Amino acid sequence: MRHRSFLLVACLVLLGTIPCEAGEALLSPRDLKSLGYFKYWSLDLEMDRGGYVRDSYRVDDSLYVVSEKGDVFSLHADIGLTRWSRNLTESVYRIFEPQHFVSEGGASLVAIATTPRFFVLDRYSGDEVKDMTLGVSVGTAVVAQGGSLFFGSSDGHLYSMLWDDPRTNDAIFLWRTMAGGPVGATPHLVNGGEDIVFASQVGEVFDCTTSQKILNWDFSADGAIEGEIALDPENVYVASSDRSLYRLDIDSGVPRWRVRFPEPLHAGPVVIGNMVFQYCDTQGVTGIDVETGKALWNVGSARDVVCRNGDRVILSAGTQLKLVAADTGDVLETAEIPPHTTPIQNTQDETLYLVSRLGTVLCAKPKGHPYLTPEVVALAKRELHQAPVEEAADEGEGELKPRLPKRSEVLDWDDPLRSTTDIPPLAGQTAKEKE
């Protein structure tokens, strides 16, 4: 029986019924090559029996995969190692996109909101820092800075709360401001965290201060805002059901351009580099020049942008990935992916990620990128649960340089009897220096 079982498995592998390696079932080496990529790493998540993937996100140096049972997996985005996993809620509740921030004490944390609760975890170890109820209906991801957190609610308000008060395990209300309608788009901290930009579903966009909710500017579209808003350093991009995509000046809220579409826009825009991408039901994905607002092209079968590699963009279209020329929209290559496989949108770099419903994650890098080596993996394992240490800018990395005395124009530095100590006198200055 043992030999028969081995023979059966070998035949299934040869026939392709059983994948030879994790990730190859998502995108073949041939299809990867046609897109200009190669397999960098792949991973099978340890999902509970009967569990499946609900959402996935690329956030800074992490990949977050969320299961329908309320489990969150945190992966090293570049190496594919699992940093941590934990169950945060029940399957009936939603888990919003995780948001990274730094505490007032300098700790690297991640804020994760579920429909009933809010969690602050160590970003690299997953250790729990805070678990609390917010007392109101959460409608967006929670963004945080220092000891404050901000989120939109279906009750028509944006909230600011204090999460790190040691006297209580509950969030302390700081302020709320009316938005005119439910807030379903994730708010964005801007201007070094001094201001926050948010939008309501009735078509209003606001910019106010984070400390005292003082209004800086507001903008009204002629229709609802149902999707996420997008930002770059100088602009806010808003898609509305009035069939328009707006580019607003981030400092004043003044519209810089408006692109009209044939149908109401329900999905939010995506900004990568000098282009903004917008999905429309009857027009697919349209590529727009950020500066001029000129619609350069559209791919009717595409539904979303996945990533960008130089002058080429990868779009998703059902069970296909399309490699498109960024300047013309010409479809250069098409690759097939299995049903129930989802690309993970990545606006940070050129890396391509796919995740299957059953928890297989594939990472692919562009042709010419160095291969993943055992040495790199070993180093990443040692530092997997620690915040990265910034390299010292000076020579003698990590070493403290000796304190040197300040050269005084009064003292004779060639005097052989002069003390060599660099500790100042008790009075701070010599009598001669005071003169």
Buried (B, 14 or more C-beta within 10 A) or exposed (E): EEEEEEEEEEEEEEEEEEBEEBBBBBBBEEBBBBBBBBBBBBBEBEBEEEBBBBBBBBBEBBBBBBBBBBBBBBBBBBBBBBBBBBEBBEEEEBBBBBBBBBBEEEBBBBBBBBBBBBBBBBBBBBEEBBEBEBEBBBBBBBBBBBBBBBBBBBBBBBBBBBBBEEEEEBBBEBBBBEBBBBBBBBBBBBBEBEBBBBBBBBBBBBBBEBEEBEEBBEBEBEBBBBBBBBBBEEBBBBBBBBBBBBBBBBBEBEBBBBBEBEEBBBBBBBBBEEBBBBBBEEBBBBBBBBEEBEBBBBBEBBBBBBBBBEEBBBBBBEEBBBBBBBBEBEBEBBBEBEEEBBBBBBBEBBBBBBBBBBBBBBBBBBEEEEEBEEEEBEEBEEEBBEBEEEEEEEEEEEEEEEEEEEEEEEBEEEEEEEEEEEEEEEEEEEEEBEE
